[in-house]
Every structure is written in C-alpha cells, then in structure tokens.
Amino acid sequence: MKKNKLLYNILLIGIVLIGLIFLNIFLDNYKVTIINLCGIYIILALSMNLINGFTGLFSLGHAGFMAIGAYTVAILTMPTAAKEMNFYMKPMAPFLLNLNMPFILALIMGGLMAAIFGFLIGAPVLKLTDDYLAIATLGFSEIIRVVIINMQSITNGSLGLKGIPKITNDFLAGIFKTQPKVNLLWSWGIAILTIVFMKLLMKGSYGKAFKAIREDEIAARSMGINLFKHKVMSFTIGSFLAGVGGGLLAASLGTIDPTLFKFALTFNILLMVVLGGMGNINGTAIAAIIITIAMEALRFLDEPMNLGFMTTPALPGLRMVVFSLILMLVVIFKKDGFIKNALGKVRGKYAKN
C-alpha cells in the first residue's frame, strides 16, 4: 500500500512538472508571473503554517525574514555594473561590490541568513506566548525593515535594488523559439520540495513534538519534550523557508525595496494559512494558489468602476478590505479553514464510496 502511494505521488509530481514546462512555453509573461507567484506563496504560507499552525506560535515577523532572504539573493546575484548603477547616492561597501554567486548558492545563503536571524530573534522572544509573542515578532520585523532602510552602503536604503537577474527559461525558449520568461520550475520545484519536506517532518518525531506543544505545553513538557528547543527549531526552519521564498520573490520581480516588506505582506500570508486551515499542508498550498490568483483577478476593485448608472472613483486598497472581511468571516464561522473543511468532506465522500 505504501509503495503504491509513493509511486502515485512520484507520478503526480512528474505530471505537475511536465505541465509547468508546457505552461512556461505557451502562456504569456503576465500569466507565467502569476503562476510563479503561486509557487512562491506556497513556500511562504507553509513556512508560516509550520510556526503558527503546527507549533502554535503566534508569529507576525515573516516579512522581516523574507526581506533578509530577498536582499541577500539580490546582492549576491547582481553583477558589478548593476550594483554601481543602483548605488549612485552612496557607494556600495567594497567587499560586496565584486561578490557574485550562482543563483542556487545565493538562494541557500538567503535562507541561511534568515535562519540565523530567526534563531537570534527566537531565542529570547519564544519564551513569550500568544499576543505578547505576536507583538514582539512584529516589532522585530519592523526593526529589520528600518535597519535595511538605514544601511545604505549595503542595501541602497529606501531606493531599493533594481536590475536583479531573473531566472528565465532560456533553454526551453531556445528549443521552442519563444520569448524567454520567468522559469516556473525554480519556484514550483522548491514548492514541491517544501510540501514533501513538511509532510515528512510532520510524520517524524519532531513534527509530533511540534503538534504536542501546540495542543498543550504542560502535557508536552510532562512527556519529556524540550519546549524551548523545539520552539526555536520550528521558528528557525520557518525563517529559513521564508528567506528562500523572499529570495525567489526578488528574482521573480527583478526589483525590491523596503516598502515591499511591510506588515501587509505578512497579513497576506496569514490569510492563506487561515483559509487553508491551521496545521494543514494541502489546504495551505491550495489556499496560496487561490488567493494569489484572486488578488490579481480582483485588482479592478482598486480602480474606477463603471456601474452603468454611475462611475465610482478609484479606491486604492479596496481589494485588501475585501480580503480582510473574508478573513474575519473565516475566523468567526470556520476557524479550521474553508479549504480544510472542503478537503475533509471530499475525503469522507471517497471513503464511503
């Protein structure tokens, strides 16, 4: 039975990867970018679900760890000429000017840098619980953003970084004589690896310890679980994945600045986790896809709308108001998540058949 399930999963992953190659070839740049963002947000949502959903730590500092990963990848992959062009107000630190790495190494470094900061921040603040932990992590996220603004010789301050090399499908474009686009295999390949890693982690002893801490810390301690060790481990792994997601986001967009990593970004990821179901891997992945596509589809809400009998003025931010209302309704009526409940009903139906 386990062998058949493994073969089924391998076959499913293979079909998804082949489908992504075809989408990468035949869709236009805009649609490819949206699909690419779906894969990135799956990584980010799962990284937050590990901390908030599986371990029960109410953390709101995700945007800060994403910023660390994004800036690390940008600085390590940008060529010297692009760095000189960006740093016209104040020259870049000499030790970084000629530093350049392949994308995969830069991405790993972005994750490691975020993990290091996650460990350093988590060690003192994870002794806090509930609202106090949320406030502390949110504060640290803002501190990271302010530090980035003020480290002009390293991050270019509030001007941000432009001309970040994008990872394109040059090989496929050469074969099929199409225009090079963002390579979907990077974001989705890492998203699939993240899903597999999360499932294996949750089936192991560490995953069971995380869940025990979430359910009852006193009972977990009485069973011999080291609360501090496992909390820091969960927070560090989540920070690493957030850094990787931030690095992929930087390579996808080609430009970043500190305003990108405000609390609204953490809120978007939290919305995916809540809608998908706290502590649910499949639901979170599906919610990340649905919300990323819906955010683009509902972009018209921010613009003037012609209702026939009247034209409404542009209301920037109305889209986020709609998503905030959805989040409130989910928390009030379906706190386990709409998608988690829907998946449960589907499984129940097939089990009966």
N, C-alpha and C positions, 0 to 999 in steps of 0.2 A: 504493500500500500504506500509506504513512504517512498519507495523507488519510483512508483508511478507518479506520485505527486511531484517529485523532483524533476522527472522528465517533462511533466506538464508545465512546470514553472520555467524550465530552460527553453522549452518550445515557445512559451508565451513571450519571454524576453526577446528571443530571436525574431519573432513576428513583429514586436514593437520596434526593434532596431531597424528592421527592413522597411517598415512603414515610415520611420523617421527619415531614412535615406530618400525615399520617394517624395515625401513632403518637402525635404530640403531642396530637391531638384525642381519640382513643379510649382510650388507656391511662390507668391511674390514676397518681397523683402518685409513688408509690414506684417503679413501673416506668420512668416518664419520667426520674426522678432517676438510676436505674442506667444507662439508655441515655445520658443526658447525661454521666455519669462516664466511660463508654466512649470518647466523643469526646474528652474532656479527656485521658484517659490515652494515647490515640493520639498527641496532640501531645507529651506529656511523654516517652513512650517513643521517639518519633522524634528528639526533641531530644537525648536521651541516646545514641541509636544513632549520631547524627552525630559525637559526640565519641568515644565508646568503640568503636563498631563500624566506622565508615568511616575515622576518622583514627587509631585505635589508641591513644588516650589513656585511661588507666585513671583516670577521674574519679569521685569519690563525693560531689561537692558539690552535687548537683542540688536537694536540699531547701532549701538556703540561697537559691538563685536563685528558687525557687518562692515562698519566704516574702517576698522583696523584691517580686515581682510582685503577690502576694496583698495585702500591706499597702498598696502603692501604690494599687491599684484600690479597695480598701476605703475608704481615707482620701479619695480624690478623688471618690468617688460617694456617700458617706454625706451626708445632709442635716445642717444645723447642729444641729437638735433631737436627732437620733440621736447626734451626736458629744458633745453636752452630757450626754446621758443616760449614755453609756459612760464618760466621763472625770469620774466623781464623786470619785475619790480624789485626783486631781491634775488641774487644768485643762489642756485641750489648748493647745498653742502657738497664739497668736493668729493667726499668718499661715496656719495650716491650718484654723482653725475655720470660716471662711466660704468656703473654697476648695472649689469643686464643678465637676465636668466631666461631659459626656456619657460614657456607658459606653465607646464606641469609642475616644475620646481617652484616657480613663483606662487602657484596656487597652494601647494603644500606649505610653503613658508607663510602665506597669508593665513591659512588655518592654524598653523603652529603659533604665530604671533597672537592671534585671537585667543587661542587656548591658554597661552601664558598669562595674558591679561585676565582671562576668565578665572584662572587659578588664583592669581594675586588678589582679584576683587572678591572671589567667592570665599576664600579662606576666612576673612574677617566678617563678611556680611551674612553668610549662611547660618550663623547662629541665631539670626533673626527669623521671625516667622510671619506669614500672612501679609498684612498691609505694610508692616514695617520693612519687610524684605522687598516688596514691590517699590516702595518709595526709595530705598537705598540703591537698588539696581537702576531705577530710572535716573536717579541723581548721578550715578557713575556714568551712565550712558551720555548724559548731557555734559559731564566733565570731559569725557573723551572727545566729544564734538567741539567743545570750546578749545581744548588743547590743540586739536587739528587746525582750527582757525588761527591760532596764535603761533604755530610752528611753521612760519612762512618759508624758511630755508629748506624745509623737508617736504611739506605738504602743499606749498604755494598758498596757504591761508584760505581766505574766503573766495579767492579767484578760482579755486579748484584746479583740476587737471584735465586737459583736453588732448586729443590725439592718442588715446590709449589703444594699442594694437588690438584689433578684433580677430577672433579665431574664426576664420572663414573656411568654406568647403572648396578650397582651390582645386583639390584633386578631382572631386566629383564634377565641379564646374568645367574642368578641362576635358573630361571624358564626354560629358553630355552637351558641351558647347553652350553653357548657360552662364549667367552673371554670377560671380562669387557672392555668397550670402553667409550670414552667421551660421556656424556649424552646430546643428542641433545635437549631434552625437556627444559633444562635451557635456552640456548641461543635463541632457537626459540620461547619458551613460552614468554620470555621477549620481543623478537622482535615483536610478535603479539600484546602484551600489548602496546608496543610503537606505533605501527601503529594505534591501536584503540584510544589511548590517543591523538595522533596527529590529527586524524580526528575529535574527539570531541572538541579538543582545537580550531581548525580552524573554526568550526561551531559556536563557542561561541563568546561572545563579545570581549574577549582578542585576539582571532585569527583575528577577523575583524579589531581590532586596529593595530595588527602587520602588516597586509596587507596594511592598510591605511598609516602607516609610510613608508612602502616600496614604495608605489606609489608616495606620495607627503607629505613631512614632514610639509610644511607650511599649506597645506589644513587640514592635520590631527590635527595640533595644533589649527587651527581655529574652528574645530569641538569639541574642549574641551578635546582632548586626551593628556594625560601627556606623552610627548615623552620620557623623561628620565626614568620614572617609567617603561614603557612598554619595553624599550630597555634593561634595566637592568634585567627585569623579563625574557625576551626571552633569554638573554645571560646566566642567571643563570640556567634556565631549560635545555638549551642546554648543559651547562657544567655538570649538574647532569647526563644527559643521556650519555655524553662522558665518565664520570667517571665509570658508570655502565658497559659500553662497554669495557673500559680498564680493569676493574676487571674480566670480563668474558674472555677477551683475556689472562690475566695472568693465570687464572685457566685452560684454554684450552691448552696453550703452556707448562705450567709447569716450565718455566724459563723466566726471563725478565732481561734486562739490559738497561742502558740509551741510547745506540745506537739504540734500537728499536723505540724510540720515537723522531726521527729526523723529519725534515720538510717533508721528502719523505712520511711519513705516513699520514700527513695532506693532501699532494698532492693526494694520492690515494683516500682518502675520498672525496676530492673536485671533482675529476674526476667522481666519482659515482653520485654526486649531479648534476653536469653539464650535464652528459649524460642522466640522468633520467629526468632532467627538473627542473630548479629552482622553488621552490614553488609547487612541485608535489610529493605527497606522494607515490602513486602507482608506478610511474615511477622511483623514487629513490630506492624503495625496489627491483624492477626488475633489475635495473642497478647494484645494490650492488651484487646481485646473479651472474649476467652475468660477471661482471668484476672480481670478486673473482675467479670464475671458469676459466676464460680466462687467468688470471695471472699465474695459475698453468699449464694450457694447453700449454701456450707459454713459459714455462720455458726453453724449448730446445733452444731458441734464445740466451740464455746466455752461452750455451755450444758449443763445436766444432761441426760443421755440415758437413756431407759428401754429396756434391752436385753431386757426380758421377765423374765429370772431375777434381774436386779439393776438398780439405778439408779446411774449413775456421777455423781460430783459435778461441778459446773461447773469447767471448766478454761480460764480465760481465756488466750488466746494459743495454744491448740492448733491453731487454723486456720493460724497463721503457721509453726508447727512442720511441719505437713504441706507447706506451700509451700516451706519450706527444704529438706525432704527431696527434693521434686521438683527443685529447683534443683541439688542435689548430684548426683542421678541424671543430669540432663541434661548437666552438666559432665563427668561421668565417662564416660558412654556415647554421648552425642550432642552434642558441644560446638558443632556447627554449628546446633543448634536443631531440635527435633522438627518444628515447623511449616515451617521452611525445607526440611527433607528431604521432608516430605509434599507441599509445593508443587512441589518438583523432580520427584517421582515422577508427579504429575498432569500436569505439562508434558510429561514424557517419554512418557507414555501417549498423550496427544493428538498429539504429534509423530509417533509411529509410525502412528497412525490416519490 
